[in-house]
């Protein structure tokens, strides 16, 4: 992972269907790559997840997700481009034996996806439910665990993508072994952040928005090293991200 520059503590106001959220997040004030915006997005996500969990508890529903239950880690987890860069930075920071092990797991998954002729479908930039859900179900039924899943637990829990942080259920955990057949009740998120991160990248680079399944991150990044290394002023990058979120988001130093 790269070292961050000077950090500013920003007050952020988010207007959600459940009410107004106010909090503080850390923002790098120096030149910043898209990957370096991700920790701030994770901070915001954690606040939103806590709000959603509190709403569920007030309604008498408890989140059933626990450490050691890795059923959801066979889902098609798609990351925004900034998160893809962040994950690749993380992989590159591993000691060589650990990095080689993770890359070997990724390679095995990609080989199976190629055998199933699913790569083009998975990289389709169209993110409408009627397009995504069939391929997501097909992916889950392959039973391919996330390359970061170790002993049914996430080995990068502190660095996991937004979509993993947002995925919580209130139905019994044992139903999650087959979410296609079972009726799973997910906790609604007031302001999902994965797509806004993808839209931010698209606006900055003049390219179509895209989401990248985790096993395809290294392959995708090979074709986008220039964007991976580009820098923008940190506060400007963060403000652009809030602008993508819309009028419900505001900040001040």
C-alpha positions, -999 to +999 in steps of 0.1 A: +000+000+000+012+035-007+019+061+020-007+089+022+001+126+023-012+153+047-047+145+059-076+168+066-105+159+088-137+167+068-172+171+082-196+152+059-234+155+059-253+127+041-291+129+036-305+094+035-340+079+035-335+072+072-325+108+080-294+130+080-260+115+089-232+137+101-197+126+107-160+132+100-138+114+075-101+116+067-091+130+033-056+131+018-050+167+008-020+161-014-019+146-049-040+115-048-046+084-069-081+069-071-069+040-049-062+065-021-098+077-021-109+042-011-102+043+026-124+075+029-152+057+009-148+028+034-152+052+063-184+065+048-197+030+041-191+019+077-211+049+089-240+040+065-238+003+075-240+012+112-271+034+105-288+005+086-279-020+113-294+004+140-326+007+120-329-031+118-323-035+155-350-009+163-374-029+142-366-061+162-345-076+135-309-088+141-281-091+115-272-128+114-238-124+096-209-136+117-172-144+113-167-179+100-197-179+078-183-176+043-213-184+022-216-149+007-179-152-003-189-173-033-210-145-047-198-125-078-183-096-058-178-066-082-155-037-073-154-002-086-122+008-104-108+027-074-113-004-053-097-025-079-066-003-078-067-004-040-069-042-039-041-046-064-020-022-042-028-045-013-018-077-032+014-060-043+022-052-007+021-088+004+053-107+011+062-127-021+050-161-009+017-147+002+013-127-030+021-158-051-005-178-031-032-152-037-024-148-074-025-186-078-060-187-063-070-159-087-056-178-116-075-210-108-108-190-106-100-172-139-092-205-156-126-219-146-144-188-157-127-191-191-137-227-193-173-216-186-169-189-212-181-163-187-153-136-189-170-114-215-203-115-196-187-107-163-169-077-178-200-063-195-204-027-184-242-028-184-253-031-147-290-034-149-305-061-128-320-080-157-285-083-171-265-088-140-287-112-119-286-142-143-248-141-146-245-135-108-266-166-102-245-187-126-213-175-109-226-185-075-236-219-086-200-226-097-190-225-060-159-205-065-147-190-032-132-155-031-094-157-034-092-138-001-114-164+018-093-184+042-109-209+067-144-195+059-132-160+070-121-129+050-083-126+052-085-089+042-115-079+063-102-044+071-097-038+033-128-056+019-147-039-009-178-017-004-202-043-016-189-068+010-194-042+038-229-035+026-240-071+024-258-081+056-288-103+061-314-108+089-326-142+078-310-173+093-274-177+082-279-213+071-302-201+043-273-183+027-258-215+014-283-213-014-295-178-019-309-188-053-334-212-038-339-196-005-356-163+004-328-141+018-336-108+034-308-084+029-305-052+049-313-023+026-285+003+023-295+040+024-267+051+000-247+024-018-213+037-028-199+012-053-216+026-084-208+062-075-171+053-073-174+037-107-191+068-121-164+091-106-138+071-125-158+073-157-162+111-154-125+117-146-112+095-174-139+099-201-146+061-202-178+041-196-186+032-160-175-004-151-174-028-122-148-055-120-153-090-104-125-095-079-108-125-096-106-103-128-090-074-111-054-082-120-063-088-157-083-055-158-055-035-142-030-048-168-050-028-193-054+003-171-020+009-155-021+045-167-053+053-148-040+034-118-010+058-115-028+091-124-031+116-096-056+144-088-057+170-059-070+151-029-097+175-017-109+181-053-111+143-059-132+139-027-155+168-036-160+153-070-170+121-053-196+139-032-209+157-063-215+122-078-235+113-047-257+143-054-273+171-034-278+147-004-240+149+003-220+179+015-187+185+032-167+212+050-132+212+065 
